[in-house]
Amino acid sequence: MVFSQSYSGDVNVFILYPFVENLDNRPNEKEPETFTPNSISEALIIDKVEGFLKEMIAWELPTITNKVGF
């Protein structure tokens, strides 16, 4: 997860996923979101980190397509 301030002063937030060879076509980047410096707060950062952790958990969990049994 990256917080980056642009030349205009806005803050861009985006996620870069690790590259793993021979892995299905998962995205390697999530679309950036842009915020003004005044809108950056502790609550926003906590919300973005929580979303990031959920994304990483979903990314790390294997997708079971050939489930056997009940």
C-alpha positions in Angstrom: 0.0 0.0 0.0 1.4 3.3 -1.0 0.5 6.9 0.0 2.1 9.3 -2.4 1.7 13.1 -2.6 1.5 14.5 -6.1 2.9 17.8 -7.3 -0.6 19.4 -6.9 -0.6 18.4 -3.2 -3.2 15.7 -3.6 -2.5 12.3 -2.0 -2.8 9.2 -4.1 -3.4 5.8 -2.4 -2.9 2.6 -4.3 -2.0 -1.1 -3.7 0.8 -2.9 -5.6 0.5 -6.7 -5.4 3.5 -9.0 -5.5 4.3 -10.7 -8.8 4.3 -14.5 -8.6 5.3 -16.5 -11.7 2.8 -19.1 -12.9 0.0 -17.6 -10.9 -3.4 -17.0 -12.5 -4.1 -13.5 -13.9 -4.5 -11.6 -10.7 -4.3 -7.8 -10.8 -0.9 -6.4 -9.9 -2.2 -3.0 -9.0 -5.4 -1.6 -7.7 -6.8 1.7 -9.1 -5.4 4.7 -7.2 -7.7 6.8 -5.1 -7.0 10.5 -4.7 -7.6 12.6 -1.6 -7.0 16.2 -0.7 -4.5 16.8 2.2 -7.3 18.3 4.3 -9.3 15.0 4.0 -6.5 12.8 5.3 -7.3 11.9 8.9 -6.5 9.1 11.3 -9.9 7.5 10.5 -9.2 7.5 6.8 -5.8 5.9 7.2 -7.3 3.2 9.5 -10.0 2.6 7.0 -7.5 2.3 4.1 -5.2 0.0 6.1 -8.1 -2.2 7.1 -9.2 -2.5 3.4 -5.6 -3.2 2.5 -5.4 -6.1 5.0 -8.7 -7.5 3.7 -7.4 -7.3 0.1 -4.1 -9.1 1.1 -6.0 -11.9 3.0 -8.2 -12.4 0.0 -5.2 -12.4 -2.3 -3.3 -14.9 -0.2 -6.2 -17.4 0.2 -6.1 -20.1 -2.4 -9.2 -20.2 -4.7 -10.7 -23.6 -4.4 -12.3 -24.6 -7.7 -12.2 -28.4 -7.5 -13.7 -29.0 -4.1 -14.2 -32.7 -3.3 -16.8 -33.8 -0.8 -19.5 -31.8 1.0 
